[in-house]
Amino acid sequence: MANQPAQPIVLLKKVVKQFDTGDVRITVLNGIDLAVQPGEFVSIVGPSGNGKSTLLNMVTGIDHPTSGEIIINQQRLNRMNENQLSAWRGRDVGIVFQFFQLLPALTLLQNTILPMDFAAKLDKKARRKRAEHLLQLVGLADQMYKLPSQVSGGQQQRAAIARALANDPPLIVADEPTGNLDGKTSDEVFSLFKQLTQVGKTVLMVTHNDQLACQAPRTIEIRNGRIERDENCNPTPEVPA
């Protein structure tokens, strides 16, 4: 018997998002259909104000569509209330922000442990051990007892990635994760995302950096609330003469 094709981990069906501003209704997403398979690395590009971050907010359940259906890891977000969405998000989605969002009074280790405290999937000893492992994974084993203010922006972003992995979510969503980083550090963070997909994680990343975006196996461009381009934009290697 042939193997069944994998179910998409991200599935959007005719998703529309509208906002009312006074007497005017603005359509930010206009009939989005999207399927992302487990283990894919997808970069999302497009001009500011065209719906990229709104799309991520739909995928994470932070915002809700005006119409259409969103299914993440076979969970129908439309059918969950806010408490159910919050619990689901803590288990199944890791979110990486442009401005890191680390708690300034906690060490990098404590910041990484925090999501595990909320989910309570592991005992305290196991939480600490996992946090130490994740910080080692992102190259911060020697920085884990420092506060965010005591490390560089790139190190803060790597700590934020470790925190996003705390509860071992299958999906990582990153909104401009390299927006405040220099070129070298951006490449390091991007490389880390690629490594995560190699161990089965799925990564959706919004970026304004077209050069970085085109290094992802798949790039989606959103304009005027629609998917205008969905392709592999990696350059084809030259064949020696």
N, C-alpha and C positions, 0 to 999 in steps of 0.2 A: 504494500500500500504506500503511495507517495506521501511524503511529508506535507502537512498542511502549511500554507504560507503564514508567516508570523502576523499577528494582529498589530496594527499601528499603535504605537504608544501615545501618539498625539493625533487626534482626528477631529477636524472642524468641518461642520456641514452647514453651508450657506449662512455663515455667521455675519450678522449685521450689528453694528453699534452706533447708536445715535445719541446726541446730546442736545438738550433744549437750552438755548441762551436767549432769554426773553421770548420774543415771538418767532425766533428763527430756530429751525431744527438743523443741526449739522450732522452729516453722516461721516463717521470716521472710518469705519470698516463697512464695506459694501458687498456682501455675499461671498465671504471668504470660504473656500474649500481647500483643505490642507490635510495631508497624511504624512506623518513622520514615523519611520520604522525604528524599533529598538536598536541602539548602538549608532545611530546617525549623528553627525555633527553638522548642524545647519546654521549658517550665518544669515541674518536678516538685515537688509540694507534699504536705503531710500531716504528722500529728503525729510527734514524735520517737519513734524506736524502731519505726516501722511499715514500714521496709524501703527508704527512699529511697536512702540511701548504699550499702546492699547492692546495690541495682539498678545503680547506677553502677559498683560494683566488678565486677559481672558483665559489663557492657558493655565495660569496659576490660581484662578478663582478669586483673585483680588477684586476684579470687576466682572460684571455680568453682561452678556449680550442682550441687545434689544430683541433679537430673534435669532433662530438657528440653534444648533446643538454642538456641545463640546464634550468629547469623550477622551479622558486621559487615563491611560493604563486600564482601559475597560471600565472606568468609573464615569458615570454621567453627571457632570458637575451641575447641570440644570436642575437635578433632582435633590441636591443637597441644601440644607439650611446653613446659616453662617457658622454655627458651632461645628457641624459636620465638615464643612469646608476647611475650617481652621485646623481641625484634627488631621484631616487628610493631607493638607499642605505640609504639616509638620513631619508626616511620615514619608510622603511620596514625592515631594518636590524640594530641591535645594535651590535657593535663590541667591544670586550674586549681584550686588548693586554697584553702581559707578562710584559712590562715595563710601564704600566699604561697610558702613553701618555697624561697626564694632562698638561695644559698650566701653567707653573710655576708662572707667574705673576698674575694669576687669582685665586680667592678663590675657594673652593670646590663648593660653590653655583653658582658662575659665570661660572665655568667649566660645571656644569650641565645644566645651562640655555642656553649655547652657541649653542648646536644642535637645540634647539627650535627657536633661532634667525634665523638660516639659513633656517629652514623649514617654519617659519612664519605661523604655523597652529593656534597659540593662540595669544591673545593680551599680552602685556608686563606684566600686572598684573597677568594674568592666568599662564604665563610662570614661574614667580617667585613662585607662589603658588604651582605649580606642582613640581618644583625643590626642594622646601622645603619638600614637601610630600615624594619625592623619597629619599632624604637624610635621612629623618626620617625612611623610610622603611629599609634602609641598616644600620641603627644604628649610623648615623652621625649627628643627630639633634644638638648636642652640639659642633660640629666641623665645621659647614658649612661656617663660616666666616674666617677660617684659610687658608693659602696658602698650597699647596701640601708639601712643604719642612717642614712644621710645624707639620705634622702628620706622623704616621707610614706607612710602606709599605702596611700592611693589610688595613689600613684606606684609603690609596690612591686607592687600588684596589676596595674597596667597593664604593668609589666615582666614579671610572671609570664605575662600573656596573650601578650606578644611572644615569650617563651620557648616557650610552648605552640604558637606558630605556626612555630617555627624550621624544622621539616622539612616545612612545607606540608601538614599532615594534613587530610584531608577532614572529620574529626569532632573537635569540641571538646567536652570534658566538664568541667563546672564544679560543684564541690561547695561550696555556700554561699559563692560568690565575693565576696559583698557583706556577709557576716556581721560583719566587723570594721570596716566603713566607715560614714561618716555618710551622711545621705540624699542630699546633693548628689553626693558621690563615687560612691555606689551607682548613681545615675541615669547618671553618666558611663560607668561600667563596663558597665551594661546597654545603653546606646546603642552602645557599641563592639561588643558581641555582635551587636546587630541589624545593624550595618554589615557584620560578617563574613558573616552569612547572605545579605546582598545580593550578595556576590561568590562565593556558592556553597558556603560552609562550612555544616555542620550543627552546631547547638549544643544540647546537653542540659544544663540547669541545675537543680540542686536548690537550693531557697530556702525560708526560713521567712517571707519577706516577701510576703504575699499580694497587696499592692498592686502590687509589682514583678512578681510572677508573672503577674498578669492583663494586663500589657502585652505579654506574649509572645503570638504568634498561636495557640499551642496550650498548654493546661495539663492536666497529668495529676495526679490526686490519688490517693495510695496510702494505704490504711487496712487494717490487719490483714493485710498481705501481699498485698493484691489491688488492682487498679486499680478504684477506685470511681467515678472521673469522668475523662472524656477529652473535652475540648471546647475551643472557642474562647470565652474568657471576656472578650474585649474588649467594652467597652460599645458598644451600637448607637448611632451618632450620631443626635441628634435631627433630625427633618426640620422645617425652618422652616415655620411656618403660612402 
